C-alpha cells in the first residue's frame, strides 16, 4: 500500500483553529445564557430531525466514497472505516425513525428505543475511527475482502437492530419514564467522550508522519466528537441548546471524517476539478433557492453600486422592488429620509465593509431604523456578506427585520425596570443606577446625594377613599416630582408611597436644600381626587456619599433613617443623616435582638408600686411594672424596650406573662394581707388590636386561681378609646362582665375627650404625674386636678394621682378629695419580696 502524500501542516493548523473556536463556543454555552435566536433554533423540532438526516447523509457519503474509490488507496483500514460508517448511518436512521411521534418502526417507538440506537451508532463511529488509529495499515489483497467487511458490518447492525426491536429487555435501561436518563446512559456518553479523546491524542501523535489518509482531519473529527459527547451529558431536554449544539458538533465531526475519506481517496486531478465544478453549480442553485425563500432580506449590488438582486423577503418587508431601487443610493434615500441620520448610516456602512474585508471575519450586524415604502418604520440588523472570486466587486447587504423582537424586549425591559403606576424607574433600576452613580462619584472623586421621600398620611387616603384614589394620587405625585426634579437626576418609586432622588456629580450640598424645598412645596398643594380634595405633605431623608456611607445598601438605609427623623420632627420637612442616627438605629437593633430572648432567659421581672388610700394612708392596691435587667446592658428603661415590644408584637406574649405573674402575686397578698387587694396591669393597644387574641383567657386564668375579676385592674390609655373599634369595645365589655375593673392611665395628657368617659365603663382615672409634680395651692395644675376629681366623682369614677413625691402634694390632693395616690413619697417600684415587707410593716407584723 503506497504512502500517497504527506499531511499538510497548514491542515493541522486549520483544524486546531477550528477546535479552539468550537471549544470556546462550548465553554460559552455552558457558562453564559444561550442567545435568544439559538434557543429558538433548538426548540424548532423539524430542525432537530433535519440535523439527524444530515448526519445520516454524511455517514452514508463516507461509506459510498470509500467503497467506490477503494482501488485508489487499497487500504483495508479505510474500507473498515467506510463500512462502519454505513452501520452508523443505518443505526442513526433507526434512531431517527424511533422518535416518539414518528410512525412506529416495527415495534412501538419510545425514548429508550431511540436512545439505544443512538448509543450503538456512537459506538460504531468510535470503532470506525479506532480501526484507522490503532490497526496497522493493511492492503486489500482481494476485492472480495471488502464484501467480507461489509457483510460483517451489516450482520452486526442487523444483530443490534434485532436486539433493540425485539429483545430490548436484554439491554441495561437507558431511560425511565418520569425519571429521565439513567446513570448507565450518562456513563456511556462519558466513556465515549474519553474514547474519542484517546483517539484524538493518537491521531495527533501521527500527524507528522506520512499516511494515505488525512490524519489532521481525523484528529479534528475525534476531538469534536468528544466535545459533542460532552454536550450530550449536559442536556436536560431534547429541545434545549446543549442537545442542538451536540448535533451540530457531531455533523462537523462527520464532515471531517468525510473529508478524510473523500478528499484523500479521490486523487485524480480531473475528477477533483469536475466534482468541484459540479459542487459549485449545485451550491449556486441552492444559493438561489435558499436566498429567495429566506426570511432575511438580501440586496446585491455591483461595483457601480447598481442593484442587481432583491430577494422576496426584502420586497415583502420593505415594499421596495427592483423598479423602485435602481442604484444603492436610491435605497439610502428611500429608507433613510432624514439627511443627518442617513449620512451617519452610510458612513457606518462604509466602515463596516472596510472592517469586514480587512479582518475576513464575521462582524456584529448594525442595528438601524428604516422607513418602508408605505411609511412604516422597521428596526433591522444589517450586515455584509463576503463573496467569492466570481462575484468580485459585488457586495450583499443582509437585512434582518427584528422589529417584533425589539418591541418585545422594550416591553420586557419596561416591565422589569419601570413602575407601572407612575412609569418612574422601579426599585431594580433604582438600585442599578445608584450603584453606577456611586461608582462614577468614586472614580471622579465627587460626592452624591440620595433623597428618600415618603408621603405623610398617605394611608389615610387609602383607608378613606380607597386604593383606586390612592393610585391616582401616587400618579399625580410622580408627575409633580418629575416637574421639579432635574433630568440630570434620577427620580424613582420604590413602592407604596416611597420615592427616591439620586443627585449625582455633586460638588457641594448647596443644590440639595433648594431641591428638597421644591419637592415639599409641590407636594403640599392640594390633590383633587374626583369630588374630594386631599392635602398631603412629605418627609424627606437625605444621605450623602461618601460622607454617610460607602455602599449603596447602607446609603439607602441611612436616607431611610433620616426620613423617619423628619417624620418625628413633625413631617413636611427634610433631615440630613447624622452619625447619631446610625448609633441610635444600631442600639435599637441590638435591643430588638436581645428582647426576643429576654423572656425565655428570665431577664424580665415584675416590680410593684404601692397605690395608697389617701384618707386612711393604707396600701390597698399596687401597679405591676415591667423591668428588664440585662446581664450586659444593665437595667434597660421601659421607655426604650416597651415601644419596641409593641412594634414587633412581642408585647402580646410579654403582657400575658406580666398578667399571669401579677395574678399569682395578688392571690398571695389577698390570702396573707387583704382579701380585697388589687393589682393594676397595663394592657397595650396592640393586645386589643390582635385579631386572633382570646379576650376571655385572662378571666379563665383568674378562675383557675380561684380569684374574682375584681382582683385585677386593667390600665389602658386614652388613645385606645379615641377611635375604639368594635373589637376594642367587645374586649372592654368582656372585662366588665367578668368583674375586671378598668383604669384610664395618664389622664389629661392625651386627647382628654369626655365622650369616651360616657361611652365606656371606666372605674378609675389616673391623673398624670405632669400635673402633680408641680402641684401648688392656687396653681393652674391644682385647678386642673380639682376639676378632674370633681368631674370623675360626678361620673362615679375613682381618682388615682400619680407621681406624689412631697407631703405638700399629698395634703393638697387629700383636700381636693382625691381617692388614691401613687409615687415616691410612699415607695418606689420594688420587687415582690420587698413589697411584702411594706405590707408586713403596715399590718404591724
Buried (B, 14 or more C-beta within 10 A) or exposed (E): BEEBEEBEEEBBEBBBEBBEEBEEBBEEBEEEEBEEEEBEBBBEEEBBBEBBEBBBBBBBBBBBBBBEBBEBBBBBBBBBBBBBBBBBBBBBBBBBBBBEEEEEBEEEBBBBBBBBBBBBBBBBBBBBBBBBBEEEBBEBEEEEBBEEBBEBBBEBBEEBBEBBBEEBEEBEBBBEEEEEBBEEBBEBBEBBBEBBBBBBBBBBEBBEEEBBBBBBBBBBBBBBBBBBBBBBBBBEEBBBBBBBBBBBBBBBBBBBBBBBBBBBBBBEEEEEEEEEEEEEEEEEEEEEEEBEEBEBBBBBBBEEBEBEBBBBBBBEBBBBEEEBBEEBEBBBEBBBEEEEEBEEBBEEBEEBBEEBEEEEEEEEBBEBBBBBBEEEEBBBBBBBBEEEEEBEEBBBBBBBBBBEBBEEEEEEEEEEBBBEBBBBBBBEBBBEBBEBBBEEBEEEEBBBBBBBBBBBEBEEBBEEBEEEBBBBBBBBBBEBBBEBBEEEBBBBBBEEBBBBBBBBEBEEBEBBEEBBBBBBEBBEEEBEBEEEEBEBBBBBBBBBBBBBBEEBEBBBBBBBBBBBBBBEEEBBBBBBBBEEBBEEBEEBEEBBEBBEEBBEEEBBBBBBBBBBEBEEEBBBBBBBBBBBEBEEBEEBEBEBBBEBBBEEBBBBEBBBBBBBBBBBBBBEBBEBBBEEBBBBBBBBBBBBBBEEBEBEEBBEBBEEEEBBBBBBBBBBBBEBBEEBEEBBBEBBEBBBEBBBBBBBBBBBBBEEEEEBBEEBEBBBBBBBBEBBBEBEEEEEBBEBBBEBBEBBBEEEBBBBBBBBBBEEBBEBBBEBBBBBBBBEBBBEBBEBEEBBEBBEEBEEE
